[in-house]
Amino acid sequence: MLVISVANQKGGVGKTTTSLALADALYKQGFKVCLIDMDPQGGLTTACGIVPDKLNLTTYDVLLGRNEIKEVLIAVQGLDLLPANIDLAAAEIELMNELARENILREKLKALEEYDFVFIDTPPSLGLLTINALVASDGVIIPVETKYLGIRGVALLLKTIEKVKAKIRPDLEIIGIVPTMWEKTILAKEVVEELKESLGERIRIFPPIKKTVKAAESSVAGVSILTYAPNTNIASVYQQIAKEIVKWAEDRQSKVKG
C-alpha cells in the first residue's frame, strides 16, 4: 500500500478534484483504492455524492479512537471513502495534547493493507490535520493554481514537507506539482514556465489541468471528472498523471526491495 497526500495550504486550487480524479483513474486501471477526507469542509465527501451533515461516523471518530477505520469506510463508485464533516474541525484541538499526535493517522492507516493506493485530500491549512496526512504519506501531489499567488504558497508548503522529512518521515517524496485551472493566457503560461524554471530540476511538473466548468459540474453530480466527462482533455491529463504515479510507485517499491 502506498499513501499519497494531495496538499496545498491554499484553498480553491483543485485538491479535491485532483484527489478523486487520480483515485478513479487508478481504480479504472485495476487498482484497489481508498480515499481519506481530512478536510472539515467535507469537499471530497460531497464530491463523492454524500451529504456530510447527515453522517454519524467520520474521520473525526477514527482519529479520536472512537471507531476503527474499516467501520467508517463508505463504498463509492468502486472506491472506498473515509468521509469527513465539520466535526473534524474539533480534532486539531482535542488531539493537541496527545502523545505522538502527528502519527495518529499513520497508525490508523495500517489497517488498510489490502489497498494498493490511499489518497488523502487535505484541508487548506498547514495545521495538525495536514501534518498528520503528510506523516502518513509516502508521496505528495501538489496542485498549484496557475496564478502568481499560487506560486507564492508553494514555497511555504515545500518548507513544511522538508521539516516533516527531516524530523519524522525521511522517506516522504514529492511526486510532482499539478498546475491547475490553466487558461490560454499569457499569465498562465508564465506561471507554468516559472514553476519549471524554479522547481523543475528537482520536482516533476505535470501537464496543466485546464479550467473547465465540467470539473464543478462533476462535483455537483457526485462523481469524478473521469466518469462525468471521460472524453475531455482534463480527464485525459489526469489519466496520464495516474500512469506516472504507477511508475513512481514501481520505482519506489523497487528501491525498497533493493
Secondary structure in CASP SS format (residue, H / E / C, confidence):
PFRMAT SS
TARGET T0000
AUTHOR 0000-0000-0000
METHOD secondary structure of the structure
MODEL  1
M C 1.00
L E 1.00
V E 1.00
I E 1.00
S E 1.00
V E 1.00
A C 1.00
N C 1.00
Q C 1.00
K C 1.00
G C 1.00
G C 1.00
V C 1.00
G C 1.00
K H 1.00
T H 1.00
T H 1.00
T H 1.00
S H 1.00
L H 1.00
A H 1.00
L H 1.00
A H 1.00
D H 1.00
A H 1.00
L H 1.00
Y H 1.00
K H 1.00
Q C 1.00
G C 1.00
F C 1.00
K C 1.00
V E 1.00
C E 1.00
L E 1.00
I E 1.00
D E 1.00
M C 1.00
D C 1.00
P C 1.00
Q C 1.00
G C 1.00
G H 1.00
L H 1.00
T H 1.00
T H 1.00
A H 1.00
C C 1.00
G C 1.00
I C 1.00
V C 1.00
P H 1.00
D H 1.00
K H 1.00
L C 1.00
N C 1.00
L C 1.00
T C 1.00
T H 1.00
Y H 1.00
D H 1.00
V H 1.00
L H 1.00
L C 1.00
G C 1.00
R C 1.00
N C 1.00
E C 1.00
I H 1.00
K H 1.00
E H 1.00
V H 1.00
L C 1.00
I E 1.00
A E 1.00
V E 1.00
Q C 1.00
G C 1.00
L E 1.00
D E 1.00
L E 1.00
L E 1.00
P C 1.00
A C 1.00
N C 1.00
I H 1.00
D H 1.00
L H 1.00
A H 1.00
A H 1.00
A H 1.00
E H 1.00
I H 1.00
E H 1.00
L C 1.00
M C 1.00
N C 1.00
E C 1.00
L C 1.00
A C 1.00
R H 1.00
E H 1.00
N H 1.00
I H 1.00
L H 1.00
R H 1.00
E H 1.00
K H 1.00
L H 1.00
K H 1.00
A H 1.00
L H 1.00
E C 1.00
E C 1.00
Y C 1.00
D C 1.00
F E 1.00
V E 1.00
F E 1.00
I E 1.00
D E 1.00
T C 1.00
P C 1.00
P C 1.00
S C 1.00
L C 1.00
G C 1.00
L H 1.00
L H 1.00
T H 1.00
I H 1.00
N H 1.00
A H 1.00
L H 1.00
V H 1.00
A H 1.00
S C 1.00
D C 1.00
G E 1.00
V E 1.00
I E 1.00
I E 1.00
P E 1.00
V E 1.00
E E 1.00
T C 1.00
K C 1.00
Y H 1.00
L H 1.00
G H 1.00
I H 1.00
R H 1.00
G H 1.00
V H 1.00
A H 1.00
L H 1.00
L H 1.00
L H 1.00
K H 1.00
T H 1.00
I H 1.00
E H 1.00
K H 1.00
V H 1.00
K H 1.00
A H 1.00
K H 1.00
I C 1.00
R C 1.00
P C 1.00
D C 1.00
L C 1.00
E E 1.00
I E 1.00
I E 1.00
G E 1.00
I E 1.00
V E 1.00
P E 1.00
T E 1.00
M C 1.00
W E 1.00
E C 1.00
K C 1.00
T C 1.00
I H 1.00
L H 1.00
A H 1.00
K H 1.00
E H 1.00
V H 1.00
V H 1.00
E H 1.00
E H 1.00
L H 1.00
K H 1.00
E H 1.00
S H 1.00
L H 1.00
G C 1.00
E C 1.00
R C 1.00
I C 1.00
R C 1.00
I E 1.00
F C 1.00
P C 1.00
P C 1.00
I C 1.00
K E 1.00
K C 1.00
T C 1.00
V H 1.00
K H 1.00
A H 1.00
A H 1.00
E H 1.00
S H 1.00
S H 1.00
V H 1.00
A H 1.00
G C 1.00
V C 1.00
S C 1.00
I H 1.00
L H 1.00
T H 1.00
Y H 1.00
A C 1.00
P C 1.00
N C 1.00
T C 1.00
N H 1.00
I H 1.00
A H 1.00
S H 1.00
V H 1.00
Y H 1.00
Q H 1.00
Q H 1.00
I H 1.00
A H 1.00
K H 1.00
E H 1.00
I H 1.00
V H 1.00
K H 1.00
W H 1.00
A H 1.00
E H 1.00
D H 1.00
R H 1.00
Q H 1.00
S H 1.00
K H 1.00
V H 1.00
K H 1.00
G C 1.00
END
